[in-house]
Structures are given as structure tokens and as C-alpha cells.
Amino acid sequence: LQCKLLIQYGSPDPVTPMGDPVLQPLHWCVCVSKPSSSSSQDNMPQTPLLTGMLVSRGYNNKNLYQSPNQTKEEGYGNAGLCYRDNALVSGSLEALIHHLVPSMDYYPDMTYSFTFLLSSRLFIHPYELMSKVCHLCVEQQRLSDPQADKIRIRKLAPRILQLLQEWTETFPYDYRDERMMRSLKELTQRMASGDELYRKVVHQMIQVLIRKLTTLSQYEEALVKVNATATDRLTVLKAKPQAIQRDMLSVCNDPFTVAQQLTHIELERLSYIGPEEFIQAFEKKDPLDNDKSCFSDHKKTSNLEAYVEWFNRLSFMVATEICMPVKKKKQRARVMEFFIDVARECFNIGNFNSLMAIISGMNMSPVSRLKKTWSKVKTDKFDILELQMDPSGNFYNYRTAFRGATQRSRTANSTREKIVIPFFSLLIKDIYFLNEGCSNRMQNGHVNFEKFWEMAKQVSEFMVWKKVECPFEKDRKILQYLLTAPVFSEDSMYTPQKTSPP
């Protein structure tokens, strides 16, 4: 996979997203007892939309890559939590779990809830975390007592239901595990007993969750069918090479329309990637846990891998279209210029992933060797696009252009201006090096929460980008071609050239 290639052959020195070297942080705090600064929250937060969610008091980026002697530590905490400058930097796993659970006078900050639910799966199965949360909610708040004060339950129930709603809306794929769904139903039934309003809230929450999981299953089934169709068409083509009847230009010769349809595919596939998939892609054995190896059994989706496969498919499709054996040099040159124009339109839309896939396809060896064909192509626009995606300086030009696109998205007045589709393999590489450059545990065994603030910040930005609705009209014929057209391997692209000189 493309992302695996980038990781395997990328820079051996971990870098931050801006190209700075990662220092090994490995300060740890001496905790002393002090009352928590989070006392009460009269107004319960709404389920987060994730826009700018990691800019509140919990997240403080400036210390993440500083060495211990550069940072003045003021350790204090409550029940095993360590803070610096009012920001949570580490804690024992048990203390962090307690910090997630609401009480009569406390509700966790949404940035903390998102960050912990995202990162906790590196240390504990989601179903085990859910079990612990349910136990704490019931026992700690004495909800198992039949004589429990109804007023107390009414005050606490909305807080617990709000936490569960955040969990089910942001990490719905966790609930593909029957153990998760069973715990959810048991706790919500206890919360909703005797109160019609809470029963309606619980019913609505579970119905929304079931719809999301059903939609995911339908999407996965559709992908299987699409991939099977593409495989069948390639098999037919290999058996009868003369069966080539269509190419991209015969389906659509308008670069802007093709770029729009590529954006449809990108945004649809992005929308199904769960935030936890970034963490699960890099998870390793927890050094403090001798029983669990890498939690591979709780990986419930493969949407991230499917998206990387789409990038690879698009790259090879571009190269295949250019190298088709029936084409003459003038036709190939026209196809090259067409895809250069498609790439430029992708850049203008903010679709950097399709842009990079097209450039990758045109730089494949079977295409780059067509010297006579390239001599007939006006390459000025292509040279500019290549410069934008130049990997030197840790993709400095791309990162500059991408920051401009994200700024435009934040102030956009139209849906079209909100589109930001990152070069996905580079995003994965950034998160990978952040994960590798900082340890998950501190020297005293605490969870290194500073690291996870930063990882959550990057993932939450992605969550905003993937929620954008594609404003362009769908063209089923073009979409079908892009998804199912036969695609040759790199070796197969060389063979036809024996009968058609470059």
C-alpha cells in the first residue's frame, strides 16, 4: 500500500508536521494531592462537531517537543493525574478512566473525552473500557441502589447519557462489538428507567447508532461489488486485448467534470474512515501488559486501507489510460494533457489526494519513458503541479498550499470552498512519526497524555475535513468508469509497447 511504502522508505528521522526534528520528551511529574480545577459545569456541553475542538484548556502544544531541561514542571494532580500549566500531561490509566466518568458536580471537557476515547485503545480494549465506565457510573454513583434518590439520578443521568452520546456519535464503529452494544443497552436502560424523556433520548441515540452501522455495512458490500466488477473487466481484457472499446476521453472529455467526480469518490471514502483507524494502524504491544499483543482482534473496519487502495488504483488507472496499446503518440499526448488539466482542477478544488495520485501515475516508469510522446505535450502546467507536490523540505510547498486551503475552508461562504482533501499518505506518515517519536508511557508508568493531545489534534482536523458534503452533481457513468475501468500492473504496461513505439 502507498501509505506503507511511505512509512517504510520515509525519512529515518522522525519529523513534526513542519519538518522539525522530534526530541524524545521524557519528563514525568511528581504528583501531589491538590483539588481538581474542574469543579462543576452547570451547562452540559453538546456533542462536539469537532471544529477547533482541541484548542481549549486541555491541549497545549508548545511543550510536546521540548526536552525536560527546557520545561519548568509544576506537578500537581488528583488521583494520579499530572498537570503542567493547567494542562493534563500524564496519568495512570485508572486515573484517566475515572477522569472520563461524569459525577454530580463534574463533566469531562469534550477535548479530553475525544482524546482519551481515541488513544485509550492503545492500552485497553474499547469493550473493557466500556465495562469499566459502566461499573463506575453504577457503583460510584450508587445507581444500583433501589432506594437511590430520584433527584440524584435525574441530575446525573443527563451527564452520563451525554458522554455515551459523544462516544456513539464520534466512535460508532466501536459498537460493532456485541459486548459494547450490550453494555450500552444495560447502562442506558438503567439511566432511563422511570423517566419518559430519558427513554426517548436513549431510543433516539441507539437508532442513530444502528443507522450508522447499517450504512457502513452497505458501503462495505458496495466496495466488494465494485472491486469484483473491476477484477472481472480486467480478466476479460487480458483474455481479449482487442476488447478495449472505451477510454476516459470517450466517457468524458471535460477535465473539470472528471475532477468533480474524483472529489465525489474521495469525500465518500473519507467519510467512512473512523478516527480510531489512525490509532489502530500503528498500535503495538503495551509494555505493561503481558497478555495482549496488539489488540488486532478489535479492529472492526478497514476503511483507511480501502482509501489508500483507491489512491493506488487512480495512479495506475492514469498510467493505464496513457499506455493503452491502441493509442498512437498523438492520442497519448492528448490523454497526458487531459490528465494534467484534471490534476489542475483537483488542485483548484482542494482535492490534493487525487492531484498527487495523478502526478504519481504520470511519473510511473512506463509513462515517463515515452520520450517522443512527452515531446508533444505542453508540460508547463504539469511542471507547476509537480513543484507544488515536490517532496523536498518535507513537502514544504504542498504544506503551504494546504494551509491556504484550510484557511479558505474555515472562512468559506459556500460548500465548494470548504473542500479540503489532504494528500492522505503524507497525513498518515505525519501521525506515524509522531507516534514513533514519543513513547506511550512515561518513566513512572503513566500514560504520556501530552503525546495524545497532539495526535488527537491532527485526527480532529481530519474529522472536520471528512464531514464536508460534496456540492457537485454526480455523473453515474463517469463514476462507474473511474471505479471499475481495467487497470494494468506496471509490468503489464510495458508489454503493449512492443507493437506501438513510444
C-alpha positions as CSV (number, residue, x, y, z in Angstrom):
1,L,0.0,0.0,0.0
2,Q,1.1,3.5,-0.7
3,C,1.0,4.6,2.9
4,K,3.1,1.6,3.9
5,L,5.7,2.5,1.3
6,L,5.9,6.0,2.6
7,I,6.4,4.8,6.1
8,Q,8.8,2.1,5.2
9,Y,11.0,4.2,3.0
10,G,10.4,7.7,4.5
11,S,12.9,9.7,6.4
12,P,14.6,7.7,9.1
13,D,14.5,10.7,11.5
14,P,11.0,11.4,12.9
15,V,9.8,14.9,12.0
16,T,7.0,17.0,13.1
17,P,4.4,18.2,10.5
18,M,6.5,21.3,9.9
19,G,9.7,19.3,9.4
20,D,11.3,19.9,12.7
21,P,13.1,17.0,14.4
22,V,11.3,15.3,17.2
23,L,13.1,15.3,20.6
24,Q,12.3,12.5,22.9
25,P,10.2,14.1,25.6
26,L,10.5,12.3,28.7
27,H,9.7,14.4,31.5
28,W,7.5,13.0,34.2
29,C,5.7,14.6,37.1
30,V,5.8,14.0,40.8
31,C,2.1,14.1,41.7
32,V,1.0,15.7,44.9
33,S,-2.6,15.9,46.1
34,K,-4.4,19.1,45.2
35,P,-8.1,19.6,44.5
36,S,-9.0,19.3,40.8
37,S,-9.5,22.6,39.0
38,S,-12.6,21.1,37.3
39,S,-15.3,21.5,39.9
40,S,-18.7,21.9,38.4
41,Q,-20.2,22.5,35.0
42,D,-23.8,23.7,35.2
43,N,-24.3,23.7,31.5
44,M,-23.5,20.3,29.9
45,P,-21.6,20.5,26.6
46,Q,-23.3,19.4,23.4
47,T,-22.0,16.6,21.3
48,P,-18.9,18.0,19.6
49,L,-18.8,19.0,16.0
50,L,-15.0,18.8,16.3
51,T,-14.4,22.2,14.7
52,G,-11.5,23.6,16.6
53,M,-12.2,21.3,19.4
54,L,-8.6,20.9,20.5
55,V,-7.9,24.5,21.4
56,S,-9.3,24.5,24.8
57,R,-7.6,24.3,28.2
58,G,-6.7,20.6,27.8
59,Y,-4.4,21.0,24.8
60,N,-1.1,22.7,25.0
61,N,1.2,22.0,22.1
62,K,4.3,24.1,23.0
63,N,5.8,21.7,25.4
64,L,5.4,18.5,23.4
65,Y,8.8,18.5,21.7
66,Q,10.8,20.3,24.4
67,S,13.4,18.4,26.4
68,P,13.0,18.2,30.1
69,N,15.6,20.8,30.9
70,Q,13.6,23.3,28.8
71,T,10.4,22.9,30.7
72,K,9.7,24.0,34.2
73,E,7.4,21.5,35.7
74,E,4.8,22.3,38.3
75,G,3.4,18.9,39.1
76,Y,0.1,18.6,40.8
77,G,-2.8,16.3,40.4
78,N,-5.6,14.4,41.9
79,A,-5.9,10.6,42.0
80,G,-2.8,10.0,39.8
81,L,-3.2,12.8,37.3
82,C,-0.3,15.2,36.5
83,Y,-0.7,18.7,35.2
84,R,1.6,21.4,33.9
85,D,0.4,25.0,33.3
86,N,-3.2,23.8,33.9
87,A,-2.9,21.2,31.2
88,L,-3.1,17.5,31.8
89,V,0.2,15.9,30.7
90,S,0.1,12.3,32.1
91,G,-1.7,10.0,34.4
92,S,-2.2,6.4,35.3
93,L,-4.7,4.5,33.1
94,E,-7.1,4.0,36.0
95,A,-7.0,7.7,36.9
96,L,-7.6,8.7,33.3
97,I,-10.7,6.4,33.2
98,H,-12.0,7.9,36.4
99,H,-11.5,11.3,34.8
100,L,-13.7,10.3,31.9
101,V,-16.7,9.4,34.1
102,P,-19.2,12.3,35.0
103,S,-20.3,12.9,38.5
104,M,-22.9,15.1,40.2
105,D,-20.5,18.1,40.0
106,Y,-18.2,17.3,37.2
107,Y,-18.4,16.7,33.4
108,P,-15.2,15.9,31.4
109,D,-14.1,18.5,28.9
110,M,-15.0,17.4,25.3
111,T,-11.4,17.7,24.2
112,Y,-10.4,15.3,27.0
113,S,-13.3,12.8,26.1
114,F,-12.3,12.7,22.5
115,T,-8.6,12.4,23.1
116,F,-9.0,9.6,25.7
117,L,-11.5,7.7,23.8
118,L,-9.2,7.9,20.7
119,S,-6.0,6.9,22.5
120,S,-7.2,4.5,25.2
121,R,-7.4,1.7,22.7
122,L,-3.6,1.5,22.7
123,F,-3.9,0.3,26.4
124,I,-7.3,-1.3,26.8
125,H,-9.9,-2.8,24.5
126,P,-12.9,-0.5,23.9
127,Y,-15.3,-3.1,25.4
128,E,-13.2,-3.3,28.5
129,L,-13.2,0.5,28.8
130,M,-16.9,0.5,28.3
131,S,-17.3,-2.1,31.1
132,K,-15.2,-0.1,33.5
133,V,-17.1,3.1,32.7
134,C,-20.4,1.3,33.3
135,H,-19.2,-0.1,36.6
136,L,-18.0,3.3,37.7
137,C,-21.2,5.0,36.7
138,V,-23.3,2.4,38.6
139,E,-21.3,1.7,41.7
140,Q,-19.6,5.1,42.2
141,Q,-22.8,7.0,41.9
142,R,-24.8,4.3,43.8
143,L,-27.2,3.8,40.9
144,S,-27.6,0.1,41.7
145,D,-29.3,1.1,45.0
146,P,-33.1,0.7,44.5
147,Q,-33.5,3.4,47.2
148,A,-31.3,5.9,45.3
149,D,-32.6,9.4,45.4
150,K,-34.6,10.0,42.2
151,I,-33.5,13.6,42.2
152,R,-29.9,12.4,42.3
153,I,-30.5,10.1,39.3
154,R,-32.2,12.8,37.3
155,K,-29.3,15.1,37.8
156,L,-26.7,12.5,36.9
157,A,-28.4,10.7,34.1
158,P,-28.2,13.5,31.5
159,R,-24.4,13.7,32.1
160,I,-23.9,10.0,31.6
161,L,-26.2,10.0,28.6
162,Q,-24.2,12.9,27.1
163,L,-20.9,11.0,27.5
164,L,-22.5,7.9,25.8
165,Q,-23.9,10.1,23.0
166,E,-20.4,11.6,22.3
167,W,-19.0,8.1,22.3
168,T,-21.6,6.6,19.9
169,E,-21.5,9.6,17.5
170,T,-17.7,10.0,17.3
171,F,-16.6,6.3,17.6
172,P,-19.7,4.4,16.3
173,Y,-17.6,1.5,14.9
174,D,-16.6,0.5,18.4
175,Y,-20.2,-0.7,18.7
176,R,-19.8,-3.4,16.1
177,D,-18.6,-5.4,19.0
178,E,-21.6,-7.1,20.6
179,R,-20.1,-6.6,24.0
180,M,-20.0,-2.9,23.5
181,M,-23.6,-2.8,22.4
182,R,-24.7,-5.0,25.3
183,S,-23.0,-2.7,27.9
184,L,-24.5,0.4,26.2
185,K,-28.0,-1.0,26.4
186,E,-27.7,-2.2,30.0
187,L,-26.4,1.2,31.2
188,T,-28.9,3.3,29.2
189,Q,-31.8,1.2,30.4
190,R,-30.7,1.9,34.0
191,M,-30.5,5.6,33.3
192,A,-33.8,5.8,31.5
193,S,-35.9,3.7,33.9
194,G,-38.9,5.7,35.2
195,D,-38.4,8.8,33.0
196,E,-40.1,9.0,29.7
197,L,-37.9,11.9,28.4
198,Y,-34.7,9.9,29.0
199,R,-36.2,6.8,27.3
200,K,-36.8,8.9,24.2
201,V,-33.2,10.2,24.3
202,V,-31.9,6.7,24.7
203,H,-34.1,5.3,21.9
204,Q,-33.0,8.1,19.5
205,M,-29.3,7.6,20.3
206,I,-29.4,3.8,19.7
207,Q,-31.4,4.3,16.5
208,V,-28.9,6.8,15.1
209,L,-26.1,4.4,16.0
210,I,-27.8,1.4,14.3
211,R,-28.3,3.5,11.2
212,K,-24.6,4.4,11.1
213,L,-23.5,0.8,11.4
214,T,-26.0,-0.3,8.8
215,T,-24.8,2.4,6.4
216,L,-21.2,1.2,7.0
217,S,-22.2,-2.4,6.2
218,Q,-23.9,-1.3,3.0
219,Y,-20.8,0.7,2.0
220,E,-18.5,-2.3,2.6
221,E,-20.8,-4.5,0.5
222,A,-20.8,-1.9,-2.3
223,L,-17.0,-1.8,-2.3
224,V,-16.8,-5.6,-2.6
225,K,-19.1,-5.5,-5.7
226,V,-17.2,-2.6,-7.3
227,N,-13.8,-4.4,-6.8
228,A,-15.3,-7.6,-8.2
229,T,-16.5,-5.8,-11.3
230,A,-13.1,-4.2,-11.8
231,T,-11.4,-7.6,-11.5
232,D,-13.9,-9.2,-14.0
233,R,-13.3,-6.5,-16.6
234,L,-9.5,-6.8,-16.3
235,T,-9.8,-10.6,-16.7
236,V,-11.9,-10.1,-19.9
237,L,-9.4,-7.6,-21.2
238,K,-6.4,-9.8,-20.6
239,A,-8.1,-12.7,-22.5
240,K,-9.2,-10.4,-25.4
241,P,-6.9,-7.3,-25.7
242,Q,-8.9,-6.1,-28.6
243,A,-11.9,-5.8,-26.3
244,I,-10.7,-2.3,-25.3
245,Q,-13.6,-0.1,-26.6
246,R,-13.6,2.9,-24.3
247,D,-11.2,5.1,-22.5
248,M,-11.6,8.1,-20.2
249,L,-11.8,10.6,-23.0
250,S,-14.6,8.7,-24.7
251,V,-16.6,8.7,-21.4
252,C,-15.9,12.4,-20.6
253,N,-13.5,14.9,-22.2
254,D,-14.1,17.7,-19.7
255,P,-11.3,17.9,-17.1
256,F,-13.4,19.9,-14.6
257,T,-16.3,17.4,-14.6
258,V,-13.8,14.5,-14.1
259,A,-12.2,16.4,-11.2
260,Q,-15.6,16.9,-9.6
261,Q,-16.4,13.1,-9.9
262,L,-13.0,12.3,-8.4
263,T,-13.9,14.6,-5.5
264,H,-17.1,12.7,-5.0
265,I,-15.2,9.4,-4.6
266,E,-12.6,11.0,-2.3
267,L,-15.2,12.6,0.0
268,E,-17.3,9.4,0.2
269,R,-14.4,7.2,1.1
270,L,-13.0,9.8,3.6
271,S,-16.4,10.0,5.3
272,Y,-16.3,6.3,6.3
273,I,-12.9,6.4,8.0
274,G,-13.3,6.4,11.7
275,P,-10.8,8.4,13.9
276,E,-9.8,5.3,15.7
277,E,-8.5,3.7,12.5
278,F,-5.4,6.1,12.6
279,I,-4.5,4.8,16.0
280,Q,-5.2,1.2,15.2
281,A,-2.9,1.4,12.2
282,F,0.1,1.9,14.4
283,E,-0.8,0.2,17.7
284,K,1.8,-2.0,19.3
285,K,2.0,-4.2,22.3
286,D,1.6,-2.3,25.6
287,P,4.9,-2.9,27.5
288,L,2.9,-3.1,30.8
289,D,0.5,-5.7,29.5
290,N,1.9,-9.2,29.2
291,D,-1.2,-10.8,27.9
292,K,-2.3,-8.6,24.9
293,S,-0.2,-8.5,21.8
294,C,-1.5,-5.7,19.6
295,F,-5.3,-5.7,20.1
296,S,-5.7,-6.7,16.4
297,D,-8.9,-8.6,17.3
298,H,-10.8,-5.3,18.0
299,K,-10.1,-3.8,14.6
300,K,-13.6,-3.7,13.2
301,T,-13.1,-1.7,9.9
302,S,-10.7,-1.4,7.0
303,N,-11.8,1.9,5.6
304,L,-8.4,3.5,5.9
305,E,-6.8,0.7,3.8
306,A,-9.6,1.0,1.3
307,Y,-8.9,4.6,0.8
308,V,-5.2,4.0,0.3
309,E,-6.1,1.3,-2.3
310,W,-8.2,3.9,-4.1
311,F,-5.2,6.2,-4.4
312,N,-3.2,3.4,-5.9
313,R,-6.0,2.5,-8.3
314,L,-6.2,6.1,-9.5
315,S,-2.5,6.3,-10.1
316,F,-2.4,3.0,-12.1
317,M,-5.6,4.0,-14.0
318,V,-3.9,7.2,-15.2
319,A,-0.8,5.2,-16.3
320,T,-3.0,2.6,-18.0
321,E,-5.0,5.2,-19.9
322,I,-1.8,6.6,-21.3
323,C,-0.2,3.3,-22.2
324,M,-3.1,1.6,-23.8
325,P,-1.8,-0.4,-26.8
326,V,-4.4,1.0,-29.3
327,K,-3.2,4.6,-28.9
328,K,-0.8,6.4,-31.1
329,K,1.6,9.1,-30.0
330,K,-0.8,12.0,-30.7
331,Q,-3.5,10.2,-28.8
332,R,-1.3,9.5,-25.8
333,A,-0.1,13.1,-25.8
334,R,-3.8,14.2,-25.7
335,V,-4.5,11.9,-22.8
336,M,-1.5,13.2,-20.9
337,E,-2.6,16.8,-21.4
338,F,-6.1,15.9,-20.3
339,F,-5.0,14.4,-17.0
340,I,-2.7,17.4,-16.4
341,D,-5.8,19.6,-16.7
342,V,-7.8,17.2,-14.4
343,A,-4.9,17.5,-11.9
344,R,-5.0,21.3,-12.1
345,E,-8.8,21.3,-11.5
346,C,-8.3,19.0,-8.5
347,F,-5.8,21.5,-7.1
348,N,-8.2,24.4,-7.6
349,I,-11.0,22.4,-5.8
350,G,-8.7,21.5,-2.9
351,N,-8.5,17.8,-3.8
352,F,-4.8,17.2,-3.1
353,N,-5.2,13.4,-2.8
354,S,-6.4,12.9,-6.4
355,L,-3.9,15.5,-7.6
356,M,-1.0,13.5,-6.1
357,A,-2.4,10.2,-7.4
358,I,-2.5,11.6,-11.0
359,I,1.1,13.0,-10.7
360,S,2.2,9.6,-9.3
361,G,0.6,7.8,-12.3
362,M,2.2,10.1,-14.8
363,N,5.6,9.6,-13.2
364,M,5.5,5.8,-13.4
365,S,8.3,4.3,-15.4
366,P,6.0,3.0,-18.3
367,V,4.8,6.6,-18.8
368,S,8.0,8.6,-18.1
369,R,9.9,6.5,-20.7
370,L,7.6,7.7,-23.5
371,K,10.1,10.4,-24.6
372,K,8.6,11.0,-28.0
373,T,5.1,11.3,-26.6
374,W,6.2,13.7,-23.9
375,S,7.9,15.9,-26.6
376,K,4.4,16.6,-28.0
377,V,3.0,17.6,-24.6
378,K,2.9,21.2,-23.3
379,T,4.3,20.5,-19.8
380,D,4.3,24.0,-18.3
381,K,1.2,23.2,-16.2
382,F,2.5,19.8,-15.2
383,D,5.8,21.3,-14.1
384,I,3.9,23.8,-11.8
385,L,1.8,21.0,-10.3
386,E,4.9,18.9,-9.7
387,L,6.5,21.8,-8.0
388,Q,3.5,22.1,-5.7
389,M,3.8,18.5,-4.7
390,D,7.6,18.4,-4.5
391,P,8.7,16.2,-1.6
392,S,11.8,18.3,-0.8
393,G,11.7,20.2,2.5
394,N,9.3,17.6,3.9
395,F,6.7,18.7,1.2
396,Y,7.1,22.3,2.1
397,N,5.3,23.6,-1.0
398,Y,2.4,21.3,-0.5
399,R,2.0,22.1,3.2
400,T,2.0,25.8,2.4
401,A,-0.7,25.3,-0.3
402,F,-2.7,23.0,2.1
403,R,-2.6,25.6,4.9
404,G,-4.1,28.1,2.4
405,A,-6.8,25.7,1.5
406,T,-7.7,25.0,5.2
407,Q,-7.8,28.8,5.8
408,R,-10.2,29.2,2.9
409,S,-12.3,26.4,4.2
410,R,-12.6,28.0,7.7
411,T,-13.9,31.3,6.2
412,A,-15.9,29.7,3.3
413,N,-19.3,31.0,2.3
414,S,-20.0,28.1,0.0
415,T,-19.7,24.3,0.4
416,R,-17.4,24.2,-2.6
417,E,-14.9,26.4,-0.8
418,K,-15.0,24.2,2.3
419,I,-13.5,21.2,0.4
420,V,-10.1,20.2,1.8
421,I,-8.8,16.7,0.9
422,P,-5.3,16.1,2.1
423,F,-2.6,14.0,0.5
424,F,-3.6,11.1,2.6
425,S,-0.4,9.1,2.7
426,L,1.5,12.1,4.0
427,L,-1.1,12.6,6.7
428,I,-0.6,9.0,7.8
429,K,3.2,9.4,7.7
430,D,3.0,12.5,9.9
431,I,0.9,10.7,12.5
432,Y,3.1,7.7,12.3
433,F,6.3,9.7,13.0
434,L,4.5,11.4,15.9
435,N,3.6,8.0,17.3
436,E,7.1,6.7,16.8
437,G,8.9,9.8,18.1
438,C,7.2,9.9,21.5
439,S,6.7,7.0,23.9
440,N,3.2,6.0,25.1
441,R,4.3,5.6,28.7
442,M,6.3,7.8,31.0
443,Q,9.2,6.5,33.1
444,N,6.9,6.1,36.0
445,G,4.4,4.1,34.0
446,H,1.9,6.9,33.5
447,V,0.2,7.4,30.1
448,N,2.0,10.1,28.1
449,F,-1.1,12.3,27.6
450,E,0.8,15.2,26.0
451,K,1.6,12.9,23.1
452,F,-2.1,12.1,22.7
453,W,-3.2,15.7,22.8
454,E,-1.2,16.3,19.7
455,M,-2.3,13.1,17.9
456,A,-5.9,14.0,18.7
457,K,-5.4,17.5,17.3
458,Q,-4.3,16.1,13.9
459,V,-7.1,13.5,13.8
460,S,-9.8,16.0,14.8
461,E,-8.7,18.3,12.0
462,F,-9.2,15.3,9.6
463,M,-12.7,14.8,11.2
464,V,-13.7,18.3,10.1
465,W,-12.4,17.8,6.5
466,K,-14.3,14.5,6.0
467,K,-17.6,15.9,7.0
468,V,-17.9,18.3,4.0
469,E,-20.7,17.4,1.7
470,C,-19.7,17.3,-2.0
471,P,-21.6,20.1,-3.8
472,F,-21.1,18.7,-7.3
473,E,-23.7,16.8,-9.2
474,K,-23.0,13.1,-9.6
475,D,-22.4,11.6,-13.0
476,R,-23.0,7.8,-12.6
477,K,-21.4,6.9,-15.9
478,I,-18.1,8.7,-15.1
479,L,-18.1,7.4,-11.5
480,Q,-18.7,3.8,-12.8
481,Y,-15.8,4.1,-15.2
482,L,-13.4,5.6,-12.6
483,L,-14.2,2.8,-10.2
484,T,-14.3,-0.2,-12.5
485,A,-12.2,0.5,-15.6
486,P,-9.5,-2.1,-16.1
487,V,-6.1,-1.2,-14.6
488,F,-2.8,-2.8,-15.6
489,S,0.1,-3.6,-13.3
490,E,3.3,-1.7,-14.0
491,D,4.9,-4.7,-15.7
492,S,1.9,-5.2,-18.0
493,M,2.1,-1.7,-19.2
494,Y,5.4,-2.3,-20.8
495,T,4.3,-5.3,-23.0
496,P,2.0,-3.4,-25.4
497,Q,4.8,-1.0,-26.4
498,K,6.4,-3.8,-28.4
499,T,3.8,-3.3,-31.1
500,S,3.5,0.5,-30.6
501,P,6.7,2.5,-30.4
502,P,6.9,5.2,-27.8
